[in-house]
């Protein structure tokens, strides 16, 4: 993988570099050519001015026609230009513009100049082996009347030759920089690819069952964030796997106890070693164990349905005061049997009515109160409160029992989670998880606060949705 990505990066970098160099070379050549043409045309226009000046001197009889022709000849030799005078009303000057009377464009130039215009052109002439020529055309006047068309032209020096040193310099710099660039690219690629390679190895390890595999992350870039996300995922998978193992052990323990009790009772009845009174007592105990076993199985199936979003809710108008009061009254006998005190605090003159599923909310509240009953000792006080808080309905189940260790708090609502200190207590470890699903289905939140030795409070926060 490393070599593949490295190869792709190198090829991409080289391709981009070559493209940039080609574009740069083209642009520079074009700019050089454009500037050269501009300078050459400026020079030709200066020579054209000299041609006009000589012609004006001839008109003013300062020089003779022979001297005028010699002057133009000298200009041609000294400046490497050619001068053509195409007479309109005078025929005695000179006429040797290439392809005059043959090329349509030349006819157009002559016609334009005869009308008093100036011409700046670039053209190729076959008489010059297709060499590109710069041409400047201008009128010669006598008494403000155009009497001839004058053209001065010269071959264009190969612009490619002018740009060649610049191109060589560009490519020389590129070749000199190629080595260091590839080295830097190698280190940069290695820096990026190495954590990806480690991530791939760790992912393979996790897929093979090594859920403790992690990757080392540095910085805060996308790769580092990907590594952090992977570590969080692996940690979550490891915790779920631990919960699965614990589930198997817990289910084995929870199922073995009632089954052992029921089997022992049935065996004793079958052997006929029990008196009628003992037989009745053992059968009653077996019925209690079978009932507890049935409830445990029902909770497991119900939790599975919650997690697969198969539970349907029947939302309707609910009097929360009545629901909380009735639920607490339902559980008071159990609290008294365990030696605990269960109280309710609410504003009875301020009825709280909201849209909810009464059966599911009652189930959640039973689980919360039942959790407090199952995990505390005799003498514990349990207070259930119902209140309004900023247009939200709050339900609190608070006890002054033994509390929960801080390290167990993040896992409190995970299914079948039991702290080591509470393994001998009542309850299956599913009630809080089911309650969380019910609260979330109502658009609410649930959280717990606990101090070891001072007690625990579980608070439900629900939106006050009116019917």
Secondary structure, DSSP 8 states (H G I E B T S, - for coil): -HHHHHHHHHHHHHHHHHHHHHHHHHHHHHHHHHHHHHHHHHHHHHHHHHHHHHHHHHHTTSS-HHHHHHHHHHHHHHHT-EEEEEESS--SSB---TTTTT-HHHHHHHHHHHTT--EEEEEEEGGGTTEEEEEEEEEEEETTEEEEEEEEEEE---HHHHHHHHHHHHHHHHHHHHHHHHHHHHHHHHHHHHHHHHHHHHHHHHHTT-TT------SSSHHHHHHHHHHHHHHHHHHHHHHHHHHHHHHHHHHHHHHHHHHHHHHHHHHT-S-HHHHHHHHHHHHHHHHHHHHHHHHHHHHHHHHTT------EEEEHHHHHHHHHHHHHHHHHHTT-EEEEE--TTS--EEEE-HHHHHHHHHHHHHHHHHTS-TT-EEEEEEEE-SSEEEEEEEE-SS---HHHHTTTTSTT---GGGTTSSS-S-HHHHHHHHHHHTT-EEEEEEETTTEEEEEEEEE----
